[in-house]
Amino acid sequence: MRPARFFYVVSLGLLSWTLACTTVRAGEGAQTQASTTPPLFNRQAADLSTDCDRDAWVDGFVNEQPIPDTFSLLSWNIEKGADADWIADLAQIAAAEHVLLIQEAALDPETQALPLPRDFTSRQYFAAGYRQGNIQTGVLTASPWVASHHCALTAWEPWLGTPKATSVTRYDLDRGQVTGNSGRREARGTKPNPLMVVNLHAVNFAVGLEAYIEQFVAIGEVIMTHEGPLILAGDFNTWSEDRQEWLAGFMARHQLEAVTFSPDHRTTVFSRPIDHIYTRGLAVIDASIVTVDSSDHNPLLMTVRWLDD
């Protein structure tokens, strides 16, 4: 086991022990915080970033580049790029046309961008999280398409006081249509079918569910009015039954379905997978996990197609 992973598991173990003791002291007649679920869209629970306020978004922009009928996505926590081999692994696992959802992305101090394999010309959309010295980390979404909207949400670790970031990108891309005998796909010039991609790193070190729920309340405010296809993926830190059960209810309320993997080689904590992908309005063609040594998380990959209009 990696030293960092060892201390991570030990810390969570102490946190779980603290939570168990707190629950016991609360008494049989008391309702503990872990069993309390506040209203899903309680604006007082988590302030929504102005940039992510749906009312501030201007409709009408359509990227002239048509989106393909099928596309692939990778979601991966790269452990702040501590092992430089992650770039070589990415080049082997993914292709330039993949949508990349990176957690614990560490930006190059000079370029303020994530170093990607040379043939990757993706547009990068970053949401800042923890900063150490001149190294800024956070979550980064990279895509072959230009986003029409990008905003960031910030949650906070209650114990550590450090930020946890969520990146929201929306692509108002015309799906296009095949014209003539050339098989060439061209923009239809009709109403776009927007795709929203939410890339998150969830609150981790917290007793009870309050901070965890607050982070998803803010996310729920953003996605609740989105009518197009939706992808919600990242490191969810679902290391407890309470977290996973609450998250399942949240996803059900938003009609998001979990992507399943067989064989399932996702990274686990306390025997529970902590990385997930959820989708709505898309058909999953293929999903897989690739085992790597360059991070303490294994990458999640999937290929999807648009559902018929």
C-alpha positions as CSV (number, residue, x, y, z in Angstrom):
1,M,0.0,0.0,0.0
2,R,1.3,3.5,-0.8
3,P,2.3,5.5,2.2
4,A,-0.2,8.3,1.3
5,R,-3.0,5.7,0.9
6,F,-2.1,4.2,4.3
7,F,-2.4,7.5,6.1
8,Y,-5.5,8.3,4.1
9,V,-7.2,5.1,5.3
10,V,-6.0,5.5,8.9
11,S,-7.4,9.0,8.9
12,L,-10.7,7.9,7.7
13,G,-10.7,5.0,10.2
14,L,-10.2,7.5,13.0
15,L,-13.0,9.7,11.5
16,S,-15.3,6.7,11.4
17,W,-14.5,5.8,15.0
18,T,-15.2,9.4,16.1
19,L,-18.5,9.3,14.2
20,A,-19.4,5.9,15.9
21,C,-18.6,7.3,19.3
22,T,-20.6,10.5,18.6
23,T,-23.6,8.3,17.6
24,V,-23.4,6.2,20.7
25,R,-23.2,9.2,23.0
26,A,-26.3,10.7,21.2
27,G,-28.4,7.9,22.8
28,E,-31.0,5.7,21.3
29,G,-33.7,8.4,21.4
30,A,-31.6,11.0,19.6
31,Q,-31.7,11.5,15.9
32,T,-28.1,11.8,14.7
33,Q,-26.8,14.1,12.0
34,A,-25.9,11.1,9.8
35,S,-29.6,10.1,9.6
36,T,-30.9,13.6,8.9
37,T,-31.5,14.6,5.3
38,P,-32.3,18.3,4.8
39,P,-34.4,19.5,1.8
40,L,-32.7,18.8,-1.5
41,F,-32.8,22.4,-2.7
42,N,-32.2,24.4,0.5
43,R,-30.5,27.6,-0.7
44,Q,-29.5,28.4,2.8
45,A,-27.5,25.1,3.1
46,A,-25.0,26.0,0.4
47,D,-24.6,29.3,-1.3
48,L,-24.6,28.9,-5.1
49,S,-21.8,30.6,-7.0
50,T,-23.1,33.6,-9.0
51,D,-21.3,32.2,-12.0
52,C,-23.3,29.0,-11.8
53,D,-26.6,30.7,-11.4
54,R,-28.7,29.4,-14.2
55,D,-30.5,32.7,-14.5
56,A,-27.2,34.3,-15.5
57,W,-26.6,32.0,-18.4
58,V,-27.5,33.4,-21.9
59,D,-29.0,30.9,-24.3
60,G,-28.5,31.0,-28.0
61,F,-24.8,30.3,-28.4
62,V,-24.2,27.3,-30.6
63,N,-20.8,25.9,-31.3
64,E,-20.5,25.4,-35.1
65,Q,-18.6,22.2,-34.4
66,P,-21.2,19.4,-34.4
67,I,-21.0,16.8,-31.6
68,P,-20.5,13.2,-32.7
69,D,-23.3,10.6,-32.2
70,T,-20.9,8.7,-29.9
71,F,-18.1,10.0,-27.7
72,S,-15.8,8.7,-25.0
73,L,-15.0,10.0,-21.5
74,L,-12.4,9.3,-18.9
75,S,-12.7,10.2,-15.2
76,W,-9.6,10.0,-13.1
77,N,-8.1,11.2,-9.8
78,I,-4.4,11.6,-10.7
79,E,-3.2,12.1,-7.1
80,K,-1.9,15.6,-7.9
81,G,0.4,14.2,-10.6
82,A,2.8,12.9,-7.9
83,D,3.9,10.1,-10.2
84,A,4.9,11.6,-13.6
85,D,4.0,8.4,-15.3
86,W,0.4,9.4,-15.2
87,I,0.9,11.3,-18.5
88,A,2.2,8.2,-20.2
89,D,-0.6,6.2,-18.8
90,L,-3.2,8.7,-20.1
91,A,-1.6,8.5,-23.5
92,Q,-2.0,4.8,-23.5
93,I,-5.6,4.7,-22.1
94,A,-7.3,7.6,-23.8
95,A,-7.3,9.4,-27.1
96,A,-7.2,13.1,-28.0
97,E,-11.0,13.1,-28.7
98,H,-11.9,11.9,-25.2
99,V,-13.6,14.1,-22.7
100,L,-11.3,14.1,-19.7
101,L,-12.5,14.7,-16.1
102,I,-9.5,15.0,-13.9
103,Q,-9.6,15.3,-10.1
104,E,-6.6,16.4,-8.1
105,A,-5.2,18.1,-11.2
106,A,-2.0,20.0,-10.5
107,L,-1.5,22.9,-12.8
108,D,2.0,23.7,-14.2
109,P,3.0,26.9,-12.3
110,E,4.3,28.6,-15.5
111,T,1.6,27.7,-18.0
112,Q,-1.3,27.4,-15.5
113,A,-2.5,24.5,-17.4
114,L,-2.5,20.7,-16.9
115,P,0.3,19.1,-19.0
116,L,-1.3,16.6,-21.3
117,P,0.1,14.2,-23.9
118,R,1.5,16.1,-26.9
119,D,-1.3,15.2,-29.4
120,F,-4.1,16.3,-26.9
121,T,-5.3,19.7,-28.0
122,S,-8.3,19.7,-25.6
123,R,-9.8,22.9,-24.2
124,Q,-9.2,23.0,-20.5
125,Y,-11.8,24.2,-17.9
126,F,-10.5,24.4,-14.4
127,A,-12.1,24.8,-10.9
128,A,-9.6,25.6,-8.2
129,G,-9.3,23.6,-5.0
130,Y,-6.4,23.2,-2.7
131,R,-3.2,25.3,-3.2
132,Q,0.2,24.4,-1.8
133,G,2.9,27.0,-2.4
134,N,2.9,27.7,-6.2
135,I,1.1,24.5,-7.0
136,Q,-2.7,25.0,-7.6
137,T,-4.8,21.8,-7.6
138,G,-8.4,21.3,-8.4
139,V,-10.7,19.6,-10.9
140,L,-10.2,20.0,-14.6
141,T,-12.4,19.1,-17.5
142,A,-10.8,18.9,-20.9
143,S,-12.8,18.4,-24.1
144,P,-12.4,18.6,-27.9
145,W,-15.3,21.0,-28.0
146,V,-15.5,24.6,-26.9
147,A,-17.8,25.0,-23.9
148,S,-20.5,27.6,-24.1
149,H,-20.6,28.0,-20.3
150,H,-18.2,27.1,-17.5
151,C,-18.5,27.8,-13.8
152,A,-17.1,26.5,-10.5
153,L,-18.6,25.6,-7.1
154,T,-16.5,25.4,-4.0
155,A,-17.2,23.3,-0.9
156,W,-15.0,23.2,2.3
157,E,-13.5,20.4,4.3
158,P,-14.9,21.0,7.9
159,W,-11.8,19.6,9.6
160,L,-9.1,20.8,7.3
161,G,-10.6,24.0,6.1
162,T,-9.4,23.3,2.6
163,P,-11.6,23.7,-0.6
164,K,-13.1,21.0,-2.7
165,A,-14.0,22.0,-6.2
166,T,-16.7,21.2,-8.7
167,S,-16.5,22.2,-12.3
168,V,-19.6,22.6,-14.5
169,T,-19.3,22.8,-18.3
170,R,-22.1,23.1,-20.7
171,Y,-21.8,22.4,-24.4
172,D,-24.5,23.9,-26.7
173,L,-23.4,21.8,-29.6
174,D,-25.6,21.0,-32.6
175,R,-25.5,17.2,-33.0
176,G,-25.5,17.7,-36.7
177,Q,-26.8,15.5,-39.5
178,V,-25.3,13.5,-42.3
179,T,-25.8,15.2,-45.6
180,G,-25.4,14.0,-49.2
181,N,-23.4,11.0,-50.2
182,S,-20.2,12.1,-48.6
183,G,-21.3,11.0,-45.1
184,R,-20.1,14.3,-43.9
185,R,-21.8,15.6,-40.7
186,E,-22.8,19.2,-40.8
187,A,-24.5,21.5,-38.4
188,R,-28.3,21.4,-38.7
189,G,-28.8,25.0,-37.7
190,T,-31.6,23.9,-35.4
191,K,-32.1,24.2,-31.7
192,P,-29.1,22.8,-29.9
193,N,-29.2,19.8,-27.6
194,P,-27.0,21.0,-24.7
195,L,-24.7,18.6,-22.9
196,M,-23.8,19.4,-19.3
197,V,-20.7,17.8,-17.6
198,V,-20.2,18.1,-13.9
199,N,-16.7,17.1,-12.6
200,L,-16.4,16.9,-8.8
201,H,-14.1,16.0,-5.9
202,A,-16.4,15.4,-2.9
203,V,-15.8,16.5,0.7
204,N,-13.9,13.7,2.5
205,F,-12.9,14.3,6.1
206,A,-16.2,15.2,7.8
207,V,-18.1,13.8,10.7
208,G,-21.7,13.2,9.7
209,L,-23.3,14.2,6.4
210,E,-23.9,17.9,6.7
211,A,-20.9,19.1,4.7
212,Y,-21.2,16.3,2.2
213,I,-24.9,17.1,1.6
214,E,-24.3,20.9,1.3
215,Q,-21.9,20.3,-1.6
216,F,-24.5,18.3,-3.5
217,V,-27.2,20.8,-2.7
218,A,-25.2,23.4,-4.6
219,I,-24.7,20.9,-7.5
220,G,-28.4,20.1,-7.4
221,E,-29.3,23.8,-7.8
222,V,-27.3,23.9,-11.1
223,I,-28.5,20.7,-12.7
224,M,-32.2,20.8,-11.6
225,T,-33.2,22.9,-14.6
226,H,-31.0,21.4,-17.2
227,E,-33.1,19.6,-19.8
228,G,-30.3,18.1,-22.0
229,P,-28.0,15.1,-21.5
230,L,-26.0,15.1,-18.3
231,I,-22.9,13.5,-17.0
232,L,-21.9,13.7,-13.3
233,A,-18.6,12.1,-12.4
234,G,-15.5,12.2,-10.2
235,D,-14.2,11.2,-6.8
236,F,-17.3,11.0,-4.6
237,N,-15.5,9.7,-1.5
238,T,-18.4,7.3,-0.8
239,W,-16.5,5.4,1.9
240,S,-19.5,4.9,4.2
241,E,-22.9,3.4,3.9
242,D,-24.6,6.6,5.0
243,R,-22.9,8.6,2.2
244,Q,-23.7,6.0,-0.5
245,E,-27.3,5.7,0.6
246,W,-27.8,9.5,0.6
247,L,-26.1,9.8,-2.8
248,A,-28.3,7.1,-4.3
249,G,-31.4,9.1,-3.2
250,F,-29.9,12.3,-4.7
251,M,-29.2,10.6,-8.0
252,A,-32.7,9.1,-8.1
253,R,-34.3,12.5,-7.6
254,H,-32.4,13.9,-10.5
255,Q,-33.0,10.8,-12.7
256,L,-29.3,10.0,-13.0
257,E,-28.2,6.4,-13.4
258,A,-25.0,4.9,-12.2
259,V,-22.6,3.5,-14.7
260,T,-21.6,-0.1,-13.8
261,F,-18.3,-1.8,-14.4
262,S,-17.5,-5.5,-14.8
263,P,-15.0,-6.4,-13.7
264,D,-15.0,-3.6,-11.2
265,H,-11.5,-2.5,-10.4
266,R,-12.4,0.9,-9.0
267,T,-10.4,2.2,-6.0
268,T,-12.1,1.3,-2.7
269,V,-12.0,2.6,0.8
270,F,-13.5,0.3,3.5
271,S,-14.4,-2.0,0.6
272,R,-16.5,0.7,-1.0
273,P,-15.8,2.2,-4.5
274,I,-15.3,5.9,-4.2
275,D,-15.2,6.9,-7.9
276,H,-18.4,7.0,-9.9
277,I,-20.0,8.1,-13.2
278,Y,-23.7,8.9,-13.4
279,T,-25.6,9.8,-16.6
280,R,-28.9,11.0,-17.9
281,G,-30.2,11.2,-21.5
282,L,-27.3,9.1,-22.8
283,A,-27.0,5.4,-23.6
284,V,-23.8,3.8,-22.3
285,I,-22.2,1.6,-24.9
286,D,-19.2,0.5,-23.0
287,A,-17.6,1.1,-19.6
288,S,-14.4,-0.2,-18.1
289,I,-11.7,0.4,-15.4
290,V,-8.0,0.4,-16.2
291,T,-5.6,-0.5,-13.4
292,V,-2.6,1.7,-13.1
293,D,0.4,2.3,-10.7
294,S,0.8,6.0,-11.4
295,S,-2.1,7.1,-9.1
296,D,-3.9,5.7,-6.0
297,H,-7.1,5.8,-8.2
298,N,-7.8,3.8,-11.3
299,P,-9.2,5.6,-14.3
300,L,-12.9,5.1,-15.3
301,L,-13.7,5.0,-19.0
302,M,-17.0,5.0,-20.9
303,T,-18.4,5.4,-24.3
304,V,-21.9,6.8,-24.8
305,R,-24.3,7.7,-27.6
306,W,-27.1,10.1,-27.7
307,L,-30.5,8.7,-27.1
308,D,-32.9,9.1,-30.1
309,D,-34.7,12.4,-30.2
